[in-house]
């Protein structure tokens, strides 16, 4: 699988990102309430309807970083569930894959 790319949608009133891996749309990260902390709220969703059993995860969290981390964890879980790995092999460092926020 290709690395996750986070692309900001400029036509939305609040911060919204579409997450892709190659040509596959993996999910979204959305700011749903941009109040100052601790009242800010973000949602993340991973929706992969590939194969017989859809794999869907998501939640509401307090920060963009929490949303990104949770989505990346769900992405890792999906790849394990699907028996897939990154195109360049498993990450030897054990860290999260790099992300690009545009």
PECOR-V675764 format. One record per residue. N is the residue number from 0. PHI is phi in degrees with one decimal (999 if undefined). PSI is psi in whole degrees, 0 to 359 (999 if undefined). BURIAL is + if it has 9 or more other ideal C-beta (glycine too) atoms within 8 Angstrom, else -. Layout:
n,phi,psi,burial
N,PHI,PSI,BURIAL
N,PHI,PSI,BURIAL
//
This chain:
n,phi,psi,burial
0,999,149,+
1,-78.4,162,+
2,-66.8,158,+
3,-76.0,136,+
4,-120.2,129,+
5,-103.8,116,+
6,-113.9,120,+
7,-76.1,134,+
8,-87.2,114,-
9,-75.3,340,-
10,-90.4,11,-
11,-99.5,146,-
12,-67.4,333,-
13,-121.4,166,-
14,-58.5,124,+
15,-140.1,133,+
16,-124.2,138,+
17,-100.8,133,+
18,-108.8,128,+
19,-127.1,159,+
20,-134.7,104,+
21,62.7,232,-
22,-90.2,358,-
23,-87.7,125,+
24,-82.4,118,-
25,-92.7,317,+
26,177.3,199,+
27,-141.9,155,+
28,-129.4,124,+
29,-129.8,137,+
30,-83.0,118,+
31,-105.4,345,-
32,-154.1,112,-
33,-98.8,31,-
34,-63.7,160,-
35,-61.4,154,-
36,-56.7,145,-
37,-93.3,12,-
38,-87.6,352,-
39,-62.5,148,+
40,-139.6,139,+
41,-128.6,149,+
42,-118.0,153,+
43,-134.9,148,+
44,-147.4,134,+
45,-117.0,121,+
46,-131.3,104,+
47,-122.0,103,+
48,-100.9,57,-
49,-106.4,126,-
50,88.9,194,-
51,-75.3,330,-
52,-117.3,111,-
53,-61.3,146,-
54,-117.4,108,+
55,-129.6,134,+
56,-142.2,155,+
57,176.1,164,+
58,-169.1,172,-
59,-109.0,133,-
60,-135.1,178,+
61,-89.4,336,-
62,-136.9,161,+
63,-62.6,318,+
64,-60.6,321,-
65,-63.9,319,+
66,-64.1,316,+
67,-63.4,314,+
68,-62.3,318,+
69,-67.0,318,+
70,-64.0,318,+
71,-64.4,324,+
72,-65.3,317,-
73,-64.3,322,+
74,-61.6,316,+
75,-61.9,317,-
76,-63.4,320,+
77,-64.9,317,+
78,-61.3,319,+
79,-63.3,314,-
80,-59.9,320,-
81,-84.0,353,+
82,73.5,32,-
83,-114.8,162,-
84,-142.8,171,-
85,-64.0,152,+
86,-58.6,327,-
87,-93.4,16,-
88,90.6,173,-
89,-60.8,148,-
90,-73.3,111,-
91,-66.7,334,-
92,-78.9,343,-
93,79.6,2,-
94,-85.9,173,-
95,-70.7,150,-
96,-66.0,150,+
97,-64.6,151,-
98,-127.6,151,+
99,-118.2,119,-
100,-103.9,119,-
101,-107.6,999,-
//
